[in-house]
Amino acid sequence: MSLKQIFTIGLLISLVSGCSEQQATAPAATTQPPADFTLTFRQALETAQPGDVIEVPAGTHSFKRSLVLNTDNVTIRGAGMDQSILSFKGQIAGAEGLSVSASDFVIEDLAIEDTVGDALKVNEGDNITIRRVRTEWTNGPDVNNGAYGIYPVQTTNVLVEENVAIAASDAGIYVGQSQHVVVRNNRAEYNVAGIEIENTIDADVYDNVATNNTGGILVFNMPQIPQRGHSTRVYKNEIHSNNTANFAAAGTAVSGVPAGSGVIINSNDKVEIFDNNITNNNTANIVISSYFSANYAGQRELVESFDPYPEDIFIYGNQFEGGGTAPGTDALTQIRNAVYGSDGEFPDIIWDGVMNPQRADEQAVICVQNGDVELLNIDAANEYANPNVNMGNHDCTVDKLSPVTLSMGI
């Protein structure tokens, strides 16, 4: 896009009063017809050139169809996440609100609301920055809401910071099949999964708030995906009161997440959980499981070439309070009642106990150096025959992971 084109778009935008339904009067010196910002914005995305900065003025701008950007090195910038709002409440076509397939992409200071599908999807790009973006379904938790709020997938060098994600029927902030990821200073609430890292290598998740979700922060590996994830650090987060009833669509991966889960690790390796405040999550403050016991009924035959076991998990230095008082599934409630009584509570960490048969013992599978915090092995491998706490099996350490460094120098 030339400087003249940028100037023309800026002039048209400046004439819009902030309501997408209102048209601007064309300058007297031209014969151009009146311009609606929604049309101007769509055209700017479709004709963008590397280096463009596309501004979104304050106001609520309504769209009926998905927006698409396929040009590298473009910035989309609004006036603030509560001022520049892209509303898809009347959406009739498209799988996302904004779909981006590009590298060196920056989006900041705007909101995307009420999309039929995912709010913001960034697919197959390098050097991605998503900053101060709010994604929200304004009707609150609902199975009919879009699945993902902020959704970079198959990306490299990803910074997700200072965003707000509300009421996604899968994950508010999801990073999947990616490498070198930093997720920091975000707030995720009233989603099924607040923040989810899936099949991703090298991720730092820190200084976030995850509250009132079904599960607060999830670190997952799923089968039938070429990249197996590992090496995630979850630290210095506030993870509390994630007790919202699960409203995911039946059959989706997160439909099995028990309400009341603070942090969940499923089938992932080399995960550190440290220096977090994890409180009042009614199933347990930390849940660790293999793929086999993660409520994917009838799918065991899918995992022949997939490592389903969580290993090399290191938990240390966290502050825990409350939690474990109202497990989110009938099976977990029965285990709690059998071990601790109906008025009892789970300890801060529960683990399904399903291990790789090729490993000789539990040492270094899950290591806990967190004061007097206990881990309950619910013994799912033996049909829950002998749930037990044996902290001697977890008195170990794992080599600590290195901080993630992004190529953008952030």
VOGU-3710 file (C-alpha; in Angstrom, 3 decimals, decimal comma):
1> mslkqiftig> 0,000/0,000/0,000  1,391/3,386/-0,974  1,623/6,404/1,305  -1,174/7,933/-0,730  -3,394/4,894/-0,032  -2,605/5,059/3,687  -3,454/8,745/3,736  -6,728/8,124/1,909  -7,781/5,377/4,344  -6,800/7,571/7,287
11> llislvsgcs> -8,838/10,454/5,903  -11,887/8,250/5,415  -11,541/6,811/8,910  -11,265/10,239/10,448  -14,604/11,153/8,916  -16,405/8,239/10,527  -18,121/9,170/13,787  -17,309/5,821/15,456  -20,490/3,933/14,550  -20,142/1,434/11,741
21> eqqatapaat> -23,703/2,047/10,610  -23,031/5,728/9,927  -21,469/6,833/6,657  -18,920/9,574/6,227  -19,388/12,395/3,751  -16,728/12,366/1,033  -14,359/15,340/0,879  -15,597/18,058/-1,434  -12,392/17,883/-3,498  -13,103/14,311/-4,655
31> tqppadftlt> -15,926/12,489/-6,369  -15,543/9,326/-4,234  -18,780/7,937/-2,763  -19,395/7,907/1,014  -17,305/5,320/2,859  -18,413/2,998/5,653  -15,501/1,986/7,905  -16,440/-1,682/7,734  -15,945/-1,637/3,964  -12,805/0,486/4,220
41> frqaletaqp> -11,307/-1,862/6,810  -12,061/-4,981/4,787  -10,491/-3,409/1,703  -7,423/-2,352/3,698  -6,930/-5,960/4,840  -7,427/-7,415/1,391  -5,109/-4,944/-0,363  -2,508/-4,600/2,402  1,158/-4,276/1,536  4,110/-5,184/3,817
51> gdvievpagt> 4,741/-2,383/6,272  1,121/-1,187/6,448  -0,363/-0,003/9,734  -4,147/-0,317/9,633  -5,919/1,775/12,250  -9,259/0,890/13,842  -10,965/3,983/15,279  -12,989/4,017/18,481  -16,519/2,727/18,103  -18,428/-0,507/17,554
61> hsfkrslvln> -17,983/-1,713/13,986  -20,320/-4,500/12,889  -19,389/-7,235/10,434  -21,488/-10,015/8,911  -18,623/-11,978/7,366  -15,140/-13,051/8,391  -12,189/-10,740/7,863  -9,009/-12,116/6,261  -5,398/-10,932/6,167  -2,748/-12,814/4,161
71> tdnvtirgag> 0,048/-10,210/3,905  3,255/-10,339/5,958  4,495/-7,472/8,128  1,181/-5,752/8,834  0,041/-4,096/12,060  -3,621/-3,717/13,037  -4,023/-1,145/15,801  -7,101/0,107/17,618  -7,725/2,829/20,180  -8,102/0,377/23,082
81> mdqsilsfkg> -9,735/-2,976/23,837  -12,814/-1,243/25,270  -12,971/1,424/22,574  -12,317/-0,151/19,159  -14,738/-3,073/18,900  -15,163/-5,426/15,965  -18,596/-6,947/16,537  -19,734/-10,111/14,771  -23,047/-10,429/16,560  -24,867/-10,567/13,235
91> qiagaeglsv> -22,316/-12,821/11,522  -23,785/-14,947/8,745  -20,661/-16,325/7,031  -17,115/-17,362/7,856  -15,471/-19,633/10,404  -13,639/-16,874/12,310  -13,908/-13,222/13,124  -10,420/-12,340/11,901  -8,307/-14,988/10,158  -4,611/-14,241/9,604
101> sasdfviedl> -2,134/-16,314/7,603  0,968/-14,150/7,719  4,278/-13,580/9,476  5,622/-10,519/11,293  2,067/-9,711/12,327  1,037/-7,376/15,171  -2,488/-6,794/16,447  -3,166/-4,599/19,455  -5,645/-2,420/21,327  -9,007/-3,647/20,078
111> aiedtvgdal> -11,781/-6,123/20,832  -13,404/-8,906/18,822  -16,846/-9,842/20,060  -19,518/-12,482/19,481  -18,056/-14,411/16,558  -19,781/-17,525/15,271  -16,510/-19,437/15,415  -13,043/-18,511/16,659  -12,478/-14,826/17,360  -8,841/-14,359/16,228
121> kvnegdniti> -7,035/-17,182/14,431  -3,413/-16,802/13,328  -2,268/-19,761/11,256  1,235/-20,704/10,091  3,111/-17,483/10,775  6,400/-16,472/12,366  6,972/-13,530/14,721  3,433/-12,962/15,954  2,465/-10,352/18,559  -1,048/-10,268/20,033
131> rrvrtewtng> -1,272/-7,473/22,568  -4,143/-5,870/24,491  -6,817/-7,657/22,490  -10,105/-8,579/24,144  -12,084/-11,523/22,784  -15,505/-11,992/24,316  -18,884/-13,600/23,878  -21,044/-11,048/25,620  -23,829/-13,505/26,506  -21,499/-15,321/28,924
141> pdvnngaygi> -20,652/-19,053/29,001  -22,648/-20,924/26,352  -22,003/-24,068/24,313  -22,964/-22,121/21,190  -20,139/-19,621/21,632  -17,102/-19,840/19,376  -14,457/-22,339/20,396  -11,330/-20,176/20,699  -10,739/-16,556/21,590  -7,069/-15,934/20,800
151> ypvqttnvlv> -5,843/-18,815/18,659  -2,324/-18,905/17,154  -1,623/-22,335/15,684  1,419/-23,714/13,814  3,316/-20,530/14,611  6,842/-19,705/15,756  8,053/-16,874/18,006  4,725/-15,875/19,506  4,057/-13,176/22,095  0,585/-13,086/23,663
161> eenvaiaasd> 0,429/-10,352/26,289  -2,004/-8,108/28,176  -5,069/-9,636/26,539  -8,480/-10,496/27,968  -10,395/-13,622/26,884  -13,945/-14,294/28,067  -16,516/-17,077/27,525  -14,929/-19,237/24,802  -16,539/-22,677/24,600  -13,096/-24,281/24,267
171> agiyvgqsqh> -10,103/-22,095/25,210  -9,898/-18,371/25,807  -6,199/-18,263/24,901  -4,914/-21,260/22,984  -1,471/-21,797/21,471  -1,170/-25,027/19,509  1,482/-26,853/17,475  3,834/-23,916/17,908  7,390/-23,219/19,059  8,966/-20,492/21,189
181> vvvrnnraey> 5,951/-18,960/22,889  5,485/-16,371/25,643  2,027/-15,917/27,195  2,135/-13,229/29,875  0,044/-10,634/31,720  -3,263/-11,887/30,310  -6,626/-12,407/31,975  -8,785/-15,408/31,062  -12,179/-15,910/32,676  -15,427/-17,808/32,142
191> nvagieient> -13,935/-20,001/29,407  -13,893/-23,784/29,471  -10,080/-23,646/29,362  -8,643/-20,323/30,404  -5,188/-20,695/28,825  -4,192/-23,806/26,901  -0,786/-24,808/25,554  -1,166/-27,834/23,270  1,426/-29,821/21,310  3,787/-26,873/21,650
201> idadvydnva> 7,550/-26,802/22,249  9,133/-24,197/24,542  6,456/-22,047/26,167  6,600/-19,648/29,103  3,237/-18,884/30,713  3,570/-16,316/33,472  2,005/-13,340/35,282  -1,460/-14,277/34,027  -4,787/-14,385/35,863  -6,973/-17,427/35,188
211> tnntggilvf> -10,221/-17,339/37,150  -13,792/-18,606/36,886  -12,958/-20,966/34,028  -13,700/-24,692/34,064  -9,931/-25,311/34,034  -7,470/-22,490/34,611  -4,261/-23,344/32,717  -3,916/-26,498/30,602  -0,761/-28,072/29,156  -1,873/-30,826/26,796
221> nmpqipqrgh> -0,625/-33,210/24,142  -3,159/-34,750/21,808  -2,720/-37,661/19,366  -2,868/-37,517/15,577  -0,858/-34,281/15,581  2,668/-34,525/14,111  4,374/-32,330/16,712  4,615/-33,618/20,258  4,818/-30,783/22,751  7,212/-30,465/25,677
231> strvykneih> 9,119/-27,922/27,768  6,540/-25,556/29,241  7,023/-23,354/32,295  3,901/-22,178/34,177  4,900/-19,653/36,822  3,920/-16,542/38,765  0,285/-16,858/37,761  -2,880/-16,235/39,776  -5,045/-19,335/39,257  -8,118/-19,283/41,408
241> snntanfaaa> -11,771/-20,326/41,620  -11,897/-22,093/38,268  -15,213/-23,743/39,076  -17,468/-22,827/36,134  -19,501/-25,786/34,887  -18,074/-27,306/31,718  -20,003/-25,917/28,728  -17,863/-27,354/25,913  -19,482/-29,160/23,009  -19,739/-32,908/23,615
251> gtavsgvpag> -16,857/-34,884/22,155  -14,327/-32,062/22,145  -11,045/-32,549/23,991  -11,905/-30,088/26,746  -15,375/-31,551/27,328  -13,671/-33,948/29,750  -12,082/-31,203/31,861  -13,525/-31,436/35,388  -14,951/-28,185/36,683  -12,737/-26,994/39,498
261> sgviinsndk> -9,328/-27,696/37,935  -6,589/-25,141/38,536  -3,718/-26,450/36,381  -4,076/-29,580/34,230  -1,195/-31,449/32,622  -2,277/-34,119/30,170  0,214/-36,385/28,381  2,866/-33,668/28,277  6,527/-33,866/29,321  9,031/-31,466/30,870
271> veifdnnitn> 6,545/-29,155/32,547  7,501/-26,889/35,439  4,854/-25,392/37,728  6,377/-22,933/40,185  5,831/-19,707/42,124  2,110/-19,609/41,347  -0,788/-18,738/43,645  -3,262/-21,571/43,071  -6,370/-21,396/45,220  -9,933/-22,614/45,660
281> nntaniviss> -10,223/-24,861/42,632  -12,879/-27,342/43,697  -11,589/-30,526/42,035  -7,908/-29,933/42,766  -5,413/-27,165/42,406  -3,262/-29,333/40,085  -4,490/-32,326/38,051  -2,033/-34,572/36,177  -3,270/-37,290/33,853  -2,347/-39,608/31,042
291> yfsanyagqr> -4,345/-39,656/27,852  -5,882/-42,963/28,943  -7,833/-41,517/31,858  -8,703/-38,144/30,371  -12,306/-39,091/29,610  -11,818/-39,851/25,913  -14,039/-42,911/25,936  -13,409/-45,471/23,201  -10,319/-43,755/21,837  -7,500/-45,842/23,261
301> elvesfdpyp> -6,898/-47,453/19,864  -5,881/-44,036/18,524  -2,734/-43,766/20,615  -0,473/-46,571/19,340  2,133/-44,141/17,984  1,480/-41,507/20,639  3,177/-41,153/24,020  0,216/-40,810/26,395  2,180/-40,454/29,647  3,065/-37,229/31,477
311> edifiygnqf> 6,701/-37,363/32,572  9,415/-35,125/33,994  6,945/-32,860/35,777  8,445/-30,548/38,426  6,250/-28,738/40,956  7,870/-26,358/43,439  7,524/-23,054/45,251  3,771/-22,619/44,756  1,305/-21,167/47,250  -1,839/-23,259/47,638
321> egggtapgtd> -5,052/-22,583/49,498  -8,433/-24,307/49,575  -9,656/-26,491/46,750  -10,518/-30,165/46,488  -13,887/-29,804/48,221  -16,263/-30,551/45,317  -14,749/-32,747/42,571  -16,138/-31,999/39,135  -16,995/-35,552/38,019  -18,907/-38,402/39,620
331> altqirnavy> -15,869/-40,697/39,408  -13,637/-38,232/41,210  -16,320/-37,593/43,811  -16,505/-41,327/44,539  -12,720/-41,493/44,954  -12,722/-38,484/47,259  -15,516/-39,993/49,347  -13,740/-43,353/49,572  -10,401/-41,871/50,638  -11,353/-38,779/52,632
341> gsdgefpdii> -15,078/-39,078/53,324  -17,919/-37,054/51,866  -16,899/-34,028/53,933  -13,227/-34,395/53,094  -11,175/-32,823/50,354  -8,560/-33,821/47,848  -4,973/-32,686/48,434  -3,558/-29,966/46,210  -2,288/-32,393/43,538  -4,049/-35,426/42,108
351> wdgvmnpqra> -2,506/-37,787/39,542  -4,103/-40,678/37,692  -1,037/-42,825/38,390  -0,900/-44,282/34,879  2,781/-44,789/34,029  4,808/-45,893/31,070  5,424/-49,588/31,753  8,964/-49,160/30,434  9,844/-46,886/33,360  10,911/-48,818/36,416
361> deqavicvqn> 9,539/-46,518/39,107  7,856/-43,204/39,787  11,079/-41,280/40,378  11,331/-38,258/38,065  7,888/-38,885/36,597  6,429/-36,235/38,907  8,755/-34,430/41,303  7,323/-32,270/44,082  9,442/-29,914/46,178  6,657/-27,789/47,648
371> gdvellnida> 6,800/-27,993/51,434  4,126/-30,228/52,932  1,969/-30,313/49,803  0,615/-33,778/49,057  -0,024/-35,667/45,826  -2,753/-38,307/45,654  -2,201/-41,136/43,179  -5,784/-42,188/42,375  -4,501/-45,480/40,875  -6,473/-45,320/37,651
381> aneyanpnvn> -4,179/-47,969/36,164  -5,739/-50,494/38,563  -9,330/-49,280/38,370  -8,801/-47,031/41,420  -8,151/-50,016/43,667  -5,558/-48,342/45,886  -5,553/-44,526/45,893  -2,573/-43,465/47,946  -0,248/-40,671/49,039  3,435/-41,628/49,021
391> mgnhdctvdk> 5,494/-38,457/48,814  8,700/-40,491/48,943  7,992/-41,469/45,353  8,003/-37,793/44,393  10,952/-36,548/46,442  13,093/-35,793/43,412  14,113/-32,998/41,079  14,154/-32,459/37,336  16,606/-30,289/35,452  15,056/-26,842/35,191
401> lspvtlsmgi> 14,117/-25,471/31,799  15,686/-22,385/30,280  13,603/-19,218/29,748  12,047/-18,824/26,323  13,727/-16,197/24,177  11,825/-14,834/21,199  13,605/-13,806/18,015  11,809/-10,446/18,147  14,061/-9,625/21,103  11,182/-9,481/23,593
//
